[in-house]
Amino acid sequence: MASAGWPTPDWYLQGPYSTLAACDLAYEDAAQNGQYTGLVYCHWFRGGGPYLPGFYYEVYIP
């Protein structure tokens, strides 16, 4: 799992969120939804490629 770098295969960044609180709320919604087999809690991503800097959580989609 990538916490500060690029997501690993089958893990996808969800975001960006401007604050950790906004990311946390979206993460909790995803956790309660139950559609993902894995979740990685919110973390700061510096940006790069198609991703803007901001807070992201990650979901596992095999």
N, CA, C and O atoms as a GROMACS GRO file, in nm:
protein
  248
    1MET      N    1   0.084  -0.119   0.000
    1MET     CA    2   0.000   0.000   0.000
    1MET      C    3   0.088   0.124   0.000
    1MET      O    4   0.190   0.128   0.069
    2ALA      N    5   0.051   0.221  -0.074
    2ALA     CA    6   0.129   0.343  -0.083
    2ALA      C    7   0.066   0.451   0.003
    2ALA      O    8  -0.050   0.486  -0.016
    3SER      N    9   0.143   0.502   0.095
    3SER     CA   10   0.087   0.606   0.181
    3SER      C   11   0.132   0.745   0.139
    3SER      O   12   0.063   0.843   0.167
    4ALA      N   13   0.246   0.755   0.070
    4ALA     CA   14   0.293   0.887   0.028
    4ALA      C   15   0.330   0.888  -0.119
    4ALA      O   16   0.356   0.994  -0.175
    5GLY      N   17   0.334   0.771  -0.183
    5GLY     CA   18   0.372   0.764  -0.323
    5GLY      C   19   0.253   0.727  -0.409
    5GLY      O   20   0.138   0.754  -0.374
    6TRP      N   21   0.282   0.665  -0.521
    6TRP     CA   22   0.175   0.625  -0.613
    6TRP      C   23   0.100   0.507  -0.557
    6TRP      O   24   0.158   0.423  -0.488
    7PRO      N   25  -0.030   0.498  -0.585
    7PRO     CA   26  -0.104   0.380  -0.541
    7PRO      C   27  -0.054   0.255  -0.613
    7PRO      O   28  -0.013   0.262  -0.729
    8THR      N   29  -0.056   0.144  -0.545
    8THR     CA   30  -0.014   0.018  -0.603
    8THR      C   31  -0.127  -0.037  -0.691
    8THR      O   32  -0.240   0.010  -0.681
    9PRO      N   33  -0.098  -0.136  -0.777
    9PRO     CA   34  -0.204  -0.188  -0.864
    9PRO      C   35  -0.328  -0.231  -0.785
    9PRO      O   36  -0.316  -0.286  -0.676
   10ASP      N   37  -0.442  -0.205  -0.840
   10ASP     CA   38  -0.573  -0.237  -0.782
   10ASP      C   39  -0.614  -0.143  -0.668
   10ASP      O   40  -0.724  -0.156  -0.616
   11TRP      N   41  -0.528  -0.050  -0.628
   11TRP     CA   42  -0.562   0.051  -0.529
   11TRP      C   43  -0.580   0.183  -0.602
   11TRP      O   44  -0.496   0.221  -0.684
   12TYR      N   45  -0.688   0.252  -0.573
   12TYR     CA   46  -0.720   0.376  -0.645
   12TYR      C   47  -0.742   0.491  -0.548
   12TYR      O   48  -0.811   0.478  -0.448
   13LEU      N   49  -0.681   0.604  -0.582
   13LEU     CA   50  -0.698   0.724  -0.500
   13LEU      C   51  -0.837   0.781  -0.518
   13LEU      O   52  -0.889   0.785  -0.630
   14GLN      N   53  -0.897   0.825  -0.410
   14GLN     CA   54  -1.027   0.891  -0.411
   14GLN      C   55  -1.008   1.031  -0.354
   14GLN      O   56  -0.969   1.045  -0.238
   15GLY      N   57  -1.035   1.132  -0.432
   15GLY     CA   58  -1.017   1.269  -0.387
   15GLY      C   59  -0.987   1.358  -0.507
   15GLY      O   60  -1.020   1.319  -0.619
   16PRO      N   61  -0.928   1.472  -0.489
   16PRO     CA   62  -0.870   1.522  -0.364
   16PRO      C   63  -0.972   1.596  -0.278
   16PRO      O   64  -1.073   1.647  -0.326
   17TYR      N   65  -0.942   1.599  -0.150
   17TYR     CA   66  -1.020   1.676  -0.053
   17TYR      C   67  -0.928   1.783   0.004
   17TYR      O   68  -0.811   1.758   0.029
   18SER      N   69  -0.982   1.902   0.025
   18SER     CA   70  -0.900   2.014   0.069
   18SER      C   71  -0.863   2.005   0.217
   18SER      O   72  -0.764   2.065   0.260
   19THR      N   73  -0.942   1.931   0.295
   19THR     CA   74  -0.912   1.917   0.438
   19THR      C   75  -0.919   1.770   0.477
   19THR      O   76  -0.985   1.689   0.412
   20LEU      N   77  -0.850   1.738   0.584
   20LEU     CA   78  -0.854   1.602   0.636
   20LEU      C   79  -0.996   1.568   0.683
   20LEU      O   80  -1.040   1.454   0.668
   21ALA      N   81  -1.067   1.666   0.739
   21ALA     CA   82  -1.204   1.641   0.787
   21ALA      C   83  -1.296   1.603   0.671
   21ALA      O   84  -1.380   1.514   0.686
   22ALA      N   85  -1.283   1.669   0.557
   22ALA     CA   86  -1.366   1.637   0.440
   22ALA      C   87  -1.333   1.498   0.388
   22ALA      O   88  -1.422   1.422   0.350
   23CYS      N   89  -1.204   1.465   0.386
   23CYS     CA   90  -1.162   1.332   0.343
   23CYS      C   91  -1.215   1.226   0.438
   23CYS      O   92  -1.261   1.120   0.396
   24ASP      N   93  -1.208   1.254   0.567
   24ASP     CA   94  -1.254   1.159   0.669
   24ASP      C   95  -1.403   1.130   0.651
   24ASP      O   96  -1.445   1.014   0.662
   25LEU      N   97  -1.481   1.230   0.622
   25LEU     CA   98  -1.624   1.212   0.602
   25LEU      C   99  -1.650   1.122   0.482
   25LEU      O  100  -1.734   1.031   0.489
   26ALA      N  101  -1.581   1.146   0.372
   26ALA     CA  102  -1.597   1.063   0.252
   26ALA      C  103  -1.550   0.920   0.279
   26ALA      O  104  -1.611   0.824   0.232
   27TYR      N  105  -1.440   0.906   0.354
   27TYR     CA  106  -1.388   0.774   0.388
   27TYR      C  107  -1.491   0.695   0.470
   27TYR      O  108  -1.515   0.578   0.444
   28GLU      N  109  -1.551   0.761   0.568
   28GLU     CA  110  -1.653   0.695   0.651
   28GLU      C  111  -1.773   0.652   0.568
   28GLU      O  112  -1.827   0.543   0.589
   29ASP      N  113  -1.814   0.735   0.473
   29ASP     CA  114  -1.924   0.698   0.384
   29ASP      C  115  -1.889   0.574   0.303
   29ASP      O  116  -1.971   0.483   0.288
   30ALA      N  117  -1.766   0.569   0.250
   30ALA     CA  118  -1.722   0.454   0.172
   30ALA      C  119  -1.716   0.328   0.259
   30ALA      O  120  -1.751   0.219   0.214
   31ALA      N  121  -1.671   0.343   0.384
   31ALA     CA  122  -1.661   0.229   0.474
   31ALA      C  123  -1.801   0.174   0.507
   31ALA      O  124  -1.820   0.053   0.512
   32GLN      N  125  -1.897   0.263   0.529
   32GLN     CA  126  -2.033   0.220   0.561
   32GLN      C  127  -2.104   0.161   0.440
   32GLN      O  128  -2.190   0.074   0.453
   33ASN      N  129  -2.067   0.209   0.321
   33ASN     CA  130  -2.126   0.160   0.197
   33ASN      C  131  -2.095   0.011   0.178
   33ASN      O  132  -2.180  -0.065   0.134
   34GLY      N  133  -1.973  -0.029   0.211
   34GLY     CA  134  -1.934  -0.169   0.204
   34GLY      C  135  -1.906  -0.223   0.064
   34GLY      O  136  -1.898  -0.344   0.047
   35GLN      N  137  -1.893  -0.137  -0.033
   35GLN     CA  138  -1.872  -0.185  -0.169
   35GLN      C  139  -1.726  -0.217  -0.200
   35GLN      O  140  -1.697  -0.281  -0.302
   36TYR      N  141  -1.633  -0.176  -0.115
   36TYR     CA  142  -1.492  -0.201  -0.139
   36TYR      C  143  -1.441  -0.310  -0.046
   36TYR      O  144  -1.485  -0.322   0.068
   37THR      N  145  -1.347  -0.390  -0.098
   37THR     CA  146  -1.289  -0.496  -0.015
   37THR      C  147  -1.173  -0.446   0.068
   37THR      O  148  -1.126  -0.516   0.158
   38GLY      N  149  -1.127  -0.326   0.041
   38GLY     CA  150  -1.019  -0.267   0.119
   38GLY      C  151  -1.023  -0.116   0.113
   38GLY      O  152  -1.060  -0.058   0.011
   39LEU      N  153  -0.983  -0.054   0.222
   39LEU     CA  154  -0.975   0.092   0.229
   39LEU      C  155  -0.847   0.131   0.302
   39LEU      O  156  -0.807   0.064   0.397
   40VAL      N  157  -0.785   0.237   0.257
   40VAL     CA  158  -0.670   0.294   0.326
   40VAL      C  159  -0.711   0.434   0.370
   40VAL      O  160  -0.762   0.513   0.290
   41TYR      N  161  -0.687   0.465   0.498
   41TYR     CA  162  -0.732   0.591   0.556
   41TYR      C  163  -0.670   0.712   0.486
   41TYR      O  164  -0.569   0.700   0.417
   42CYS      N  165  -0.729   0.824   0.504
   42CYS     CA  166  -0.688   0.950   0.442
   42CYS      C  167  -0.541   0.983   0.468
   42CYS      O  168  -0.489   0.962   0.578
   43HIS      N  169  -0.478   1.033   0.364
   43HIS     CA  170  -0.339   1.077   0.375
   43HIS      C  171  -0.317   1.189   0.274
   43HIS      O  172  -0.393   1.204   0.179
   44TRP      N  173  -0.211   1.266   0.298
   44TRP     CA  174  -0.177   1.374   0.207
   44TRP      C  175  -0.103   1.316   0.088
   44TRP      O  176  -0.013   1.234   0.104
   45PHE      N  177  -0.140   1.358  -0.033
   45PHE     CA  178  -0.069   1.319  -0.154
   45PHE      C  179  -0.017   1.446  -0.218
   45PHE      O  180  -0.093   1.540  -0.240
   46ARG      N  181   0.111   1.450  -0.248
   46ARG     CA  182   0.177   1.570  -0.298
   46ARG      C  183   0.134   1.611  -0.438
   46ARG      O  184   0.163   1.723  -0.482
   47GLY      N  185   0.066   1.521  -0.509
   47GLY     CA  186   0.024   1.549  -0.644
   47GLY      C  187   0.125   1.495  -0.745
   47GLY      O  188   0.240   1.467  -0.712
   48GLY      N  189   0.080   1.480  -0.866
   48GLY     CA  190   0.163   1.429  -0.974
   48GLY      C  191   0.076   1.355  -1.073
   48GLY      O  192  -0.028   1.299  -1.038
   49GLY      N  193   0.120   1.354  -1.198
   49GLY     CA  194   0.039   1.291  -1.301
   49GLY      C  195  -0.097   1.357  -1.307
   49GLY      O  196  -0.106   1.480  -1.307
   50PRO      N  197  -0.203   1.277  -1.311
   50PRO     CA  198  -0.336   1.336  -1.319
   50PRO      C  199  -0.391   1.381  -1.183
   50PRO      O  200  -0.500   1.437  -1.176
   51TYR      N  201  -0.316   1.356  -1.075
   51TYR     CA  202  -0.366   1.384  -0.940
   51TYR      C  203  -0.319   1.519  -0.889
   51TYR      O  204  -0.201   1.552  -0.898
   52LEU      N  205  -0.413   1.597  -0.836
   52LEU     CA  206  -0.380   1.724  -0.775
   52LEU      C  207  -0.336   1.701  -0.631
   52LEU      O  208  -0.371   1.599  -0.572
   53PRO      N  209  -0.259   1.793  -0.573
   53PRO     CA  210  -0.226   1.780  -0.430
   53PRO      C  211  -0.352   1.786  -0.346
   53PRO      O  212  -0.445   1.860  -0.378
   54GLY      N  213  -0.356   1.710  -0.238
   54GLY     CA  214  -0.470   1.713  -0.149
   54GLY      C  215  -0.476   1.586  -0.066
   54GLY      O  216  -0.387   1.501  -0.074
   55PHE      N  217  -0.581   1.574   0.014
   55PHE     CA  218  -0.603   1.456   0.094
   55PHE      C  219  -0.681   1.354   0.012
   55PHE      O  220  -0.779   1.387  -0.055
   56TYR      N  221  -0.637   1.230   0.018
   56TYR     CA  222  -0.700   1.120  -0.054
   56TYR      C  223  -0.715   1.002   0.040
   56TYR      O  224  -0.638   0.985   0.134
   57TYR      N  225  -0.815   0.919   0.012
   57TYR     CA  226  -0.817   0.785   0.069
   57TYR      C  227  -0.808   0.690  -0.048
   57TYR      O  228  -0.829   0.730  -0.163
   58GLU      N  229  -0.777   0.564  -0.021
   58GLU     CA  230  -0.759   0.467  -0.128
   58GLU      C  231  -0.860   0.353  -0.113
   58GLU      O  232  -0.894   0.312  -0.002
   59VAL      N  233  -0.906   0.303  -0.226
   59VAL     CA  234  -0.998   0.190  -0.228
   59VAL      C  235  -0.935   0.077  -0.308
   59VAL      O  236  -0.858   0.100  -0.401
   60TYR      N  237  -0.969  -0.045  -0.270
   60TYR     CA  238  -0.918  -0.162  -0.339
   60TYR      C  239  -1.026  -0.216  -0.432
   60TYR      O  240  -1.136  -0.249  -0.388
   61ILE      N  241  -0.992  -0.225  -0.560
   61ILE     CA  242  -1.085  -0.280  -0.659
   61ILE      C  243  -1.007  -0.385  -0.737
   61ILE      O  244  -0.932  -0.352  -0.828
   62PRO      N  245  -1.025  -0.512  -0.702
   62PRO     CA  246  -0.946  -0.618  -0.769
   62PRO      C  247  -0.986  -0.636  -0.915
   62PRO      O  248  -0.929  -0.721  -0.985
   0.00000   0.00000   0.00000
